Amino acid sequence: KQWYQRRVRGQLFIITGASGGFGSAILRQINAAFGENALIIASGRNHAKISDTTSNFTAEVRKISVDFGKREEIRSRCQEIMKLGDGESFDHVTLFNNHGSMNEVDKLLAESNDPVKFDDYMFLNVTSFQILTCVFLNHFPAIKHTCVNISSICALQAFPSMGMYCTSKAARHMIYRCIAKENPDVNVLNYSPGPMDTSMTQYITQTSVDASIKQMFSDLSAQGRWVDVDESAKKMLTILKDGSYEQGQHVDFFDRS
């Protein structure tokens, strides 16, 4: 009678990097759009921040901490995320692949010659991203899947002092382009949320070795041109709902009115 004990919620959403910034905005906008019809699995380093964000949600939220930078048993740790959705029945499962980090911006790429640091950075930002996607696609059989890479203009353009970050974003972008080609039944989107006032952009503004990058971010602050995180998350959900994009396409916040 196991089937009888399962509840139909309709939608499962898995969000990594959910502790703050754009990840928190995704949580809020999913709850606003789907409410009790959604089960949210939120992966983040700070459970207290996730709890603060989700305290008044009508959607159920299940929290988990995963260190995506650790190589040991990365597959099993990604599987632990998916297992939080076991015992439920869903019409659709969606992964928002949002975890990652900025590189050290106090040096240029030509100075980043430590192979261990480079390899560790790429594992966190690219390898774990790929493994998580694979586990997600194979954990929920016979259900419609959507994979969303939280991308960046840095996947398409080069920015000084952000070379490792740009490289990782370009790799993630191409991984999802290839997954879209190989899996026509999977809904795949590369979404760039636009420049947002987060701890990452504050770090770049304060620390970048490149004067033009510091000036660019300082101007965004001075001119009030940051994109609101919730506005961008809401637009992303609208884009997903409309489906007005090619599979694997890179869609920027500013591409849609």
ZADO-1210 file (C-alpha; in nm, 4 decimals, padded with zeros to 6 digits):
<atoms>
<atom x="00.0000" y="00.0000" z="00.0000" code="LYS" pos="1"/>
<atom x="00.2999" y="00.2291" z="-00.0410" code="GLN" pos="2"/>
<atom x="00.1365" y="00.4129" z="-00.3320" code="TRP" pos="3"/>
<atom x="-00.1572" y="00.5013" z="-00.1061" code="TYR" pos="4"/>
<atom x="00.0728" y="00.6785" z="00.1376" code="GLN" pos="5"/>
<atom x="00.2180" y="00.9043" z="-00.1277" code="ARG" pos="6"/>
<atom x="00.0814" y="01.2528" z="-00.1665" code="ARG" pos="7"/>
<atom x="00.0543" y="01.4328" z="-00.4966" code="VAL" pos="8"/>
<atom x="00.2109" y="01.7773" z="-00.4630" code="ARG" pos="9"/>
<atom x="00.2582" y="01.8469" z="-00.8315" code="GLY" pos="10"/>
<atom x="00.5916" y="02.0305" z="-00.8264" code="GLN" pos="11"/>
<atom x="00.9307" y="01.9565" z="-00.6754" code="LEU" pos="12"/>
<atom x="01.1904" y="02.2334" z="-00.6780" code="PHE" pos="13"/>
<atom x="01.5547" y="02.1815" z="-00.5831" code="ILE" pos="14"/>
<atom x="01.7640" y="02.4933" z="-00.5264" code="ILE" pos="15"/>
<atom x="02.1352" y="02.4981" z="-00.4475" code="THR" pos="16"/>
<atom x="02.3054" y="02.8083" z="-00.3132" code="GLY" pos="17"/>
<atom x="01.9796" y="02.8836" z="-00.1325" code="ALA" pos="18"/>
<atom x="02.1205" y="03.0597" z="00.1745" code="SER" pos="19"/>
<atom x="02.1140" y="03.4110" z="00.0340" code="GLY" pos="20"/>
<atom x="02.1215" y="03.6450" z="-00.2636" code="GLY" pos="21"/>
<atom x="01.9529" y="03.5128" z="-00.5753" code="PHE" pos="22"/>
<atom x="01.9015" y="03.1707" z="-00.4142" code="GLY" pos="23"/>
<atom x="01.6810" y="03.3232" z="-00.1441" code="SER" pos="24"/>
<atom x="01.4874" y="03.5124" z="-00.4101" code="ALA" pos="25"/>
<atom x="01.4203" y="03.1877" z="-00.5984" code="ILE" pos="26"/>
<atom x="01.2785" y="03.0386" z="-00.2782" code="LEU" pos="27"/>
<atom x="01.0457" y="03.3351" z="-00.2241" code="ARG" pos="28"/>
<atom x="00.9195" y="03.3453" z="-00.5800" code="GLN" pos="29"/>
<atom x="00.8530" y="02.9704" z="-00.5963" code="ILE" pos="30"/>
<atom x="00.6501" y="02.9928" z="-00.2784" code="ASN" pos="31"/>
<atom x="00.4564" y="03.2906" z="-00.4148" code="ALA" pos="32"/>
<atom x="00.3811" y="03.1118" z="-00.7427" code="ALA" pos="33"/>
<atom x="00.3116" y="02.7564" z="-00.6218" code="PHE" pos="34"/>
<atom x="00.2504" y="02.7685" z="-00.2472" code="GLY" pos="35"/>
<atom x="00.1350" y="02.4419" z="-00.0927" code="GLU" pos="36"/>
<atom x="00.1427" y="02.2697" z="-00.4317" code="ASN" pos="37"/>
<atom x="00.5244" y="02.2747" z="-00.4144" code="ALA" pos="38"/>
<atom x="00.7845" y="02.0864" z="-00.2192" code="LEU" pos="39"/>
<atom x="01.1121" y="02.2789" z="-00.2024" code="ILE" pos="40"/>
<atom x="01.4486" y="02.1203" z="-00.1278" code="ILE" pos="41"/>
<atom x="01.6871" y="02.3982" z="-00.0303" code="ALA" pos="42"/>
<atom x="02.0604" y="02.3300" z="-00.0230" code="SER" pos="43"/>
<atom x="02.2749" y="02.5955" z="00.1404" code="GLY" pos="44"/>
<atom x="02.5531" y="02.6445" z="00.3880" code="ARG" pos="45"/>
<atom x="02.3467" y="02.8506" z="00.6324" code="ASN" pos="46"/>
<atom x="02.0317" y="02.6751" z="00.7557" code="HIS" pos="47"/>
<atom x="01.9419" y="02.9709" z="00.9786" code="ALA" pos="48"/>
<atom x="01.9211" y="03.2056" z="00.6790" code="LYS" pos="49"/>
<atom x="01.7089" y="02.9555" z="00.4858" code="ILE" pos="50"/>
<atom x="01.4803" y="02.9198" z="00.7882" code="SER" pos="51"/>
<atom x="01.4446" y="03.2981" z="00.8152" code="ASP" pos="52"/>
<atom x="01.3579" y="03.3236" z="00.4458" code="THR" pos="53"/>
<atom x="01.1045" y="03.0404" z="00.4517" code="THR" pos="54"/>
<atom x="00.9474" y="03.0838" z="00.7968" code="SER" pos="55"/>
<atom x="00.6098" y="03.1986" z="00.6587" code="ASN" pos="56"/>
<atom x="00.6000" y="02.9828" z="00.3463" code="PHE" pos="57"/>
<atom x="00.2931" y="02.7771" z="00.2593" code="THR" pos="58"/>
<atom x="00.5198" y="02.5459" z="00.0581" code="ALA" pos="59"/>
<atom x="00.7026" y="02.2787" z="00.2566" code="GLU" pos="60"/>
<atom x="01.0789" y="02.3319" z="00.2662" code="VAL" pos="61"/>
<atom x="01.3325" y="02.0603" z="00.3394" code="ARG" pos="62"/>
<atom x="01.6855" y="02.1834" z="00.4098" code="LYS" pos="63"/>
<atom x="02.0211" y="02.0165" z="00.3559" code="ILE" pos="64"/>
<atom x="02.3855" y="02.1246" z="00.3693" code="SER" pos="65"/>
<atom x="02.6200" y="01.9924" z="00.1026" code="VAL" pos="66"/>
<atom x="02.9817" y="02.0976" z="00.0546" code="ASP" pos="67"/>
<atom x="03.0101" y="02.0850" z="-00.3245" code="PHE" pos="68"/>
<atom x="03.3826" y="02.1492" z="-00.3000" code="GLY" pos="69"/>
<atom x="03.4605" y="01.8106" z="-00.1430" code="LYS" pos="70"/>
<atom x="03.5476" y="01.5355" z="-00.3890" code="ARG" pos="71"/>
<atom x="03.4841" y="01.2460" z="-00.1545" code="GLU" pos="72"/>
<atom x="03.1516" y="01.0767" z="-00.2274" code="GLU" pos="73"/>
<atom x="03.0216" y="01.3718" z="-00.4289" code="ILE" pos="74"/>
<atom x="02.7680" y="01.1482" z="-00.6038" code="ARG" pos="75"/>
<atom x="02.6271" y="01.0088" z="-00.2818" code="SER" pos="76"/>
<atom x="02.5999" y="01.3564" z="-00.1320" code="ARG" pos="77"/>
<atom x="02.4113" y="01.4758" z="-00.4382" code="CYS" pos="78"/>
<atom x="02.1862" y="01.1712" z="-00.4048" code="GLN" pos="79"/>
<atom x="02.1097" y="01.2718" z="-00.0457" code="GLU" pos="80"/>
<atom x="01.9602" y="01.5926" z="-00.1824" code="ILE" pos="81"/>
<atom x="01.7315" y="01.4012" z="-00.4187" code="MET" pos="82"/>
<atom x="01.6271" y="01.1507" z="-00.1515" code="LYS" pos="83"/>
<atom x="01.4563" y="01.4327" z="00.0370" code="LEU" pos="84"/>
<atom x="01.1901" y="01.4120" z="-00.2349" code="GLY" pos="85"/>
<atom x="01.1401" y="01.0366" z="-00.2057" code="ASP" pos="86"/>
<atom x="00.8003" y="00.9072" z="-00.0943" code="GLY" pos="87"/>
<atom x="00.6186" y="01.1818" z="-00.2835" code="GLU" pos="88"/>
<atom x="00.4558" y="01.1911" z="-00.6262" code="SER" pos="89"/>
<atom x="00.5268" y="01.4757" z="-00.8673" code="PHE" pos="90"/>
<atom x="00.4164" y="01.5888" z="-01.2103" code="ASP" pos="91"/>
<atom x="00.7349" y="01.7893" z="-01.2619" code="HIS" pos="92"/>
<atom x="01.0772" y="01.8238" z="-01.0999" code="VAL" pos="93"/>
<atom x="01.2989" y="02.1301" z="-01.1435" code="THR" pos="94"/>
<atom x="01.6628" y="02.1845" z="-01.0517" code="LEU" pos="95"/>
<atom x="01.7983" y="02.5377" z="-01.0063" code="PHE" pos="96"/>
<atom x="02.1753" y="02.4829" z="-01.0188" code="ASN" pos="97"/>
<atom x="02.2846" y="02.7965" z="-00.8361" code="ASN" pos="98"/>
<atom x="02.5802" y="02.7040" z="-00.6151" code="HIS" pos="99"/>
<atom x="02.9264" y="02.8352" z="-00.6939" code="GLY" pos="100"/>
<atom x="03.1882" y="03.0891" z="-00.5966" code="SER" pos="101"/>
<atom x="03.3866" y="03.3835" z="-00.7247" code="MET" pos="102"/>
<atom x="03.7594" y="03.3417" z="-00.7860" code="ASN" pos="103"/>
<atom x="04.0247" y="03.5505" z="-00.6116" code="GLU" pos="104"/>
<atom x="03.9928" y="03.8799" z="-00.7963" code="VAL" pos="105"/>
<atom x="04.3053" y="04.0353" z="-00.6471" code="ASP" pos="106"/>
<atom x="04.5139" y="03.8733" z="-00.9223" code="LYS" pos="107"/>
<atom x="04.4889" y="03.8291" z="-01.2982" code="LEU" pos="108"/>
<atom x="04.4471" y="03.4941" z="-01.4706" code="LEU" pos="109"/>
<atom x="04.8104" y="03.4925" z="-01.5862" code="ALA" pos="110"/>
<atom x="04.9108" y="03.4986" z="-01.2187" code="GLU" pos="111"/>
<atom x="04.6811" y="03.2111" z="-01.1175" code="SER" pos="112"/>
<atom x="04.9416" y="02.9401" z="-01.1487" code="ASN" pos="113"/>
<atom x="04.8576" y="02.7183" z="-00.8506" code="ASP" pos="114"/>
<atom x="04.7278" y="02.3925" z="-01.0052" code="PRO" pos="115"/>
<atom x="04.5667" y="02.2756" z="-00.6807" code="VAL" pos="116"/>
<atom x="04.3695" y="02.5978" z="-00.6312" code="LYS" pos="117"/>
<atom x="04.2635" y="02.5981" z="-00.9964" code="PHE" pos="118"/>
<atom x="04.1528" y="02.2350" z="-00.9812" code="ASP" pos="119"/>
<atom x="03.9650" y="02.2882" z="-00.6533" code="ASP" pos="120"/>
<atom x="03.7874" y="02.5906" z="-00.7966" code="TYR" pos="121"/>
<atom x="03.6786" y="02.4039" z="-01.1085" code="MET" pos="122"/>
<atom x="03.5599" y="02.1069" z="-00.9043" code="PHE" pos="123"/>
<atom x="03.3316" y="02.3269" z="-00.6967" code="LEU" pos="124"/>
<atom x="03.2037" y="02.5349" z="-00.9854" code="ASN" pos="125"/>
<atom x="03.1954" y="02.2883" z="-01.2761" code="VAL" pos="126"/>
<atom x="03.2453" y="01.9240" z="-01.1757" code="THR" pos="127"/>
<atom x="02.9956" y="01.9218" z="-00.8876" code="SER" pos="128"/>
<atom x="02.7528" y="02.1137" z="-01.1102" code="PHE" pos="129"/>
<atom x="02.7719" y="01.8330" z="-01.3679" code="GLN" pos="130"/>
<atom x="02.7463" y="01.5520" z="-01.1117" code="ILE" pos="131"/>
<atom x="02.4436" y="01.7124" z="-00.9456" code="LEU" pos="132"/>
<atom x="02.2684" y="01.7429" z="-01.2812" code="THR" pos="133"/>
<atom x="02.3381" y="01.3779" z="-01.3677" code="CYS" pos="134"/>
<atom x="02.2077" y="01.2558" z="-01.0328" code="VAL" pos="135"/>
<atom x="01.8980" y="01.4738" z="-01.0679" code="PHE" pos="136"/>
<atom x="01.8148" y="01.3455" z="-01.4173" code="LEU" pos="137"/>
<atom x="01.8460" y="00.9830" z="-01.3098" code="ASN" pos="138"/>
<atom x="01.6793" y="00.9967" z="-00.9685" code="HIS" pos="139"/>
<atom x="01.3238" y="01.0736" z="-01.0785" code="PHE" pos="140"/>
<atom x="01.2299" y="00.8402" z="-01.3664" code="PRO" pos="141"/>
<atom x="00.9255" y="00.8940" z="-01.5903" code="ALA" pos="142"/>
<atom x="00.8753" y="01.2524" z="-01.4695" code="ILE" pos="143"/>
<atom x="00.9159" y="01.5746" z="-01.6641" code="LYS" pos="144"/>
<atom x="01.2519" y="01.7368" z="-01.5779" code="HIS" pos="145"/>
<atom x="01.3602" y="02.0993" z="-01.5981" code="THR" pos="146"/>
<atom x="01.7251" y="02.1982" z="-01.5484" code="CYS" pos="147"/>
<atom x="01.8121" y="02.5633" z="-01.4931" code="VAL" pos="148"/>
<atom x="02.1699" y="02.6871" z="-01.4816" code="ASN" pos="149"/>
<atom x="02.1940" y="03.0194" z="-01.3006" code="ILE" pos="150"/>
<atom x="02.4343" y="03.1709" z="-01.5475" code="SER" pos="151"/>
<atom x="02.5944" y="03.5104" z="-01.6049" code="SER" pos="152"/>
<atom x="02.7017" y="03.7458" z="-01.8793" code="ILE" pos="153"/>
<atom x="03.0456" y="03.6149" z="-01.7779" code="CYS" pos="154"/>
<atom x="02.9618" y="03.2919" z="-01.9612" code="ALA" pos="155"/>
<atom x="02.9714" y="03.4917" z="-02.2860" code="LEU" pos="156"/>
<atom x="03.2101" y="03.7813" z="-02.2211" code="GLN" pos="157"/>
<atom x="03.5558" y="03.8100" z="-02.0655" code="ALA" pos="158"/>
<atom x="03.6141" y="04.0368" z="-01.7648" code="PHE" pos="159"/>
<atom x="03.9605" y="04.1117" z="-01.6225" code="PRO" pos="160"/>
<atom x="04.0400" y="03.9655" z="-01.2778" code="SER" pos="161"/>
<atom x="03.7388" y="03.7319" z="-01.3138" code="MET" pos="162"/>
<atom x="03.9020" y="03.4827" z="-01.5502" code="GLY" pos="163"/>
<atom x="03.8398" y="03.1634" z="-01.3526" code="MET" pos="164"/>
<atom x="03.4803" y="03.2652" z="-01.2855" code="TYR" pos="165"/>
<atom x="03.4206" y="03.3424" z="-01.6538" code="CYS" pos="166"/>
<atom x="03.5770" y="03.0093" z="-01.7510" code="THR" pos="167"/>
<atom x="03.3566" y="02.8134" z="-01.5101" code="SER" pos="168"/>
<atom x="03.0432" y="02.9964" z="-01.6234" code="LYS" pos="169"/>
<atom x="03.1252" y="02.9243" z="-01.9883" code="ALA" pos="170"/>
<atom x="03.1746" y="02.5558" z="-01.9049" code="ALA" pos="171"/>
<atom x="02.8437" y="02.5333" z="-01.7185" code="ARG" pos="172"/>
<atom x="02.6705" y="02.7054" z="-02.0083" code="HIS" pos="173"/>
<atom x="02.8062" y="02.4517" z="-02.2575" code="MET" pos="174"/>
<atom x="02.7262" y="02.1565" z="-02.0328" code="ILE" pos="175"/>
<atom x="02.3597" y="02.2559" z="-02.0390" code="TYR" pos="176"/>
<atom x="02.3673" y="02.3253" z="-02.4120" code="ARG" pos="177"/>
<atom x="02.4931" y="01.9692" z="-02.4631" code="CYS" pos="178"/>
<atom x="02.2419" y="01.8205" z="-02.2189" code="ILE" pos="179"/>
<atom x="01.9663" y="01.9934" z="-02.4153" code="ALA" pos="180"/>
<atom x="02.0939" y="01.8401" z="-02.7400" code="LYS" pos="181"/>
<atom x="02.1302" y="01.4943" z="-02.5908" code="GLU" pos="182"/>
<atom x="01.8008" y="01.4943" z="-02.3988" code="ASN" pos="183"/>
<atom x="01.5211" y="01.6485" z="-02.6083" code="PRO" pos="184"/>
<atom x="01.2618" y="01.5552" z="-02.3454" code="ASP" pos="185"/>
<atom x="01.4370" y="01.7619" z="-02.0765" code="VAL" pos="186"/>
<atom x="01.3557" y="02.1314" z="-02.0455" code="ASN" pos="187"/>
<atom x="01.6885" y="02.3192" z="-02.0216" code="VAL" pos="188"/>
<atom x="01.7532" y="02.6889" z="-01.9626" code="LEU" pos="189"/>
<atom x="02.0664" y="02.8954" z="-01.9045" code="ASN" pos="190"/>
<atom x="01.9358" y="03.2026" z="-01.7211" code="TYR" pos="191"/>
<atom x="02.1463" y="03.5099" z="-01.6492" code="SER" pos="192"/>
<atom x="01.9770" y="03.7106" z="-01.3703" code="PRO" pos="193"/>
<atom x="02.1583" y="04.0366" z="-01.4408" code="GLY" pos="194"/>
<atom x="02.3891" y="04.2408" z="-01.2139" code="PRO" pos="195"/>
<atom x="02.2657" y="04.2208" z="-00.8543" code="MET" pos="196"/>
<atom x="02.3840" y="04.3819" z="-00.5322" code="ASP" pos="197"/>
<atom x="02.5003" y="04.0713" z="-00.3464" code="THR" pos="198"/>
<atom x="02.7938" y="03.9754" z="-00.1250" code="SER" pos="199"/>
<atom x="02.9747" y="03.8524" z="-00.4375" code="MET" pos="200"/>
<atom x="02.9499" y="04.1815" z="-00.6256" code="THR" pos="201"/>
<atom x="03.0469" y="04.3700" z="-00.3096" code="GLN" pos="202"/>
<atom x="03.3569" y="04.1509" z="-00.2830" code="TYR" pos="203"/>
<atom x="03.4492" y="04.2249" z="-00.6460" code="ILE" pos="204"/>
<atom x="03.4006" y="04.5997" z="-00.5974" code="THR" pos="205"/>
<atom x="03.6238" y="04.6052" z="-00.2915" code="GLN" pos="206"/>
<atom x="03.8914" y="04.3566" z="-00.3985" code="THR" pos="207"/>
<atom x="03.9380" y="04.3451" z="-00.7769" code="SER" pos="208"/>
<atom x="04.2882" y="04.4231" z="-00.8979" code="VAL" pos="209"/>
<atom x="04.1416" y="04.5732" z="-01.2149" code="ASP" pos="210"/>
<atom x="04.0402" y="04.9393" z="-01.1919" code="ALA" pos="211"/>
<atom x="03.7857" y="04.9163" z="-01.4739" code="SER" pos="212"/>
<atom x="03.5991" y="04.6341" z="-01.2981" code="ILE" pos="213"/>
<atom x="03.5930" y="04.8266" z="-00.9708" code="LYS" pos="214"/>
<atom x="03.4614" y="05.1311" z="-01.1553" code="GLN" pos="215"/>
<atom x="03.1955" y="04.9308" z="-01.3401" code="MET" pos="216"/>
<atom x="03.0487" y="04.7923" z="-01.0179" code="PHE" pos="217"/>
<atom x="03.0843" y="05.1225" z="-00.8358" code="SER" pos="218"/>
<atom x="02.8882" y="05.2918" z="-01.1144" code="ASP" pos="219"/>
<atom x="02.6113" y="05.0338" z="-01.0847" code="LEU" pos="220"/>
<atom x="02.5780" y="05.1268" z="-00.7173" code="SER" pos="221"/>
<atom x="02.6040" y="05.5022" z="-00.7684" code="ALA" pos="222"/>
<atom x="02.3482" y="05.5004" z="-01.0504" code="GLN" pos="223"/>
<atom x="02.1112" y="05.2553" z="-00.8799" code="GLY" pos="224"/>
<atom x="02.1208" y="05.0137" z="-01.1727" code="ARG" pos="225"/>
<atom x="02.1352" y="04.6883" z="-00.9792" code="TRP" pos="226"/>
<atom x="01.8696" y="04.4355" z="-01.0763" code="VAL" pos="227"/>
<atom x="01.6376" y="04.3491" z="-00.7876" code="ASP" pos="228"/>
<atom x="01.6905" y="03.9840" z="-00.6957" code="VAL" pos="229"/>
<atom x="01.3202" y="03.9073" z="-00.6555" code="ASP" pos="230"/>
<atom x="01.2271" y="04.0821" z="-00.9774" code="GLU" pos="231"/>
<atom x="01.4820" y="03.8717" z="-01.1626" code="SER" pos="232"/>
<atom x="01.3711" y="03.5467" z="-00.9968" code="ALA" pos="233"/>
<atom x="01.0078" y="03.6229" z="-01.0817" code="LYS" pos="234"/>
<atom x="01.1004" y="03.6930" z="-01.4435" code="LYS" pos="235"/>
<atom x="01.2917" y="03.3643" z="-01.4603" code="MET" pos="236"/>
<atom x="00.9814" y="03.1725" z="-01.3500" code="LEU" pos="237"/>
<atom x="00.7746" y="03.3589" z="-01.6105" code="THR" pos="238"/>
<atom x="01.0244" y="03.2661" z="-01.8826" code="ILE" pos="239"/>
<atom x="01.0081" y="02.9028" z="-01.7734" code="LEU" pos="240"/>
<atom x="00.6287" y="02.9098" z="-01.7738" code="LYS" pos="241"/>
<atom x="00.6078" y="03.0692" z="-02.1202" code="ASP" pos="242"/>
<atom x="00.8735" y="02.8402" z="-02.2650" code="GLY" pos="243"/>
<atom x="00.9668" y="03.1087" z="-02.5174" code="SER" pos="244"/>
<atom x="01.3264" y="02.9973" z="-02.5666" code="TYR" pos="245"/>
<atom x="01.5253" y="02.7322" z="-02.7481" code="GLU" pos="246"/>
<atom x="01.6362" y="02.4423" z="-02.5321" code="GLN" pos="247"/>
<atom x="01.9696" y="02.5248" z="-02.3689" code="GLY" pos="248"/>
<atom x="01.9466" y="02.8886" z="-02.4757" code="GLN" pos="249"/>
<atom x="02.1173" y="03.1609" z="-02.2745" code="HIS" pos="250"/>
<atom x="01.8455" y="03.4071" z="-02.1702" code="VAL" pos="251"/>
<atom x="01.9449" y="03.7266" z="-01.9929" code="ASP" pos="252"/>
<atom x="01.7218" y="03.9284" z="-01.7599" code="PHE" pos="253"/>
<atom x="01.7398" y="04.2170" z="-02.0088" code="PHE" pos="254"/>
<atom x="01.6337" y="03.9975" z="-02.3018" code="ASP" pos="255"/>
<atom x="01.2723" y="03.9982" z="-02.1825" code="ARG" pos="256"/>
<atom x="01.0627" y="04.3058" z="-02.1138" code="SER" pos="257"/>
</atoms>
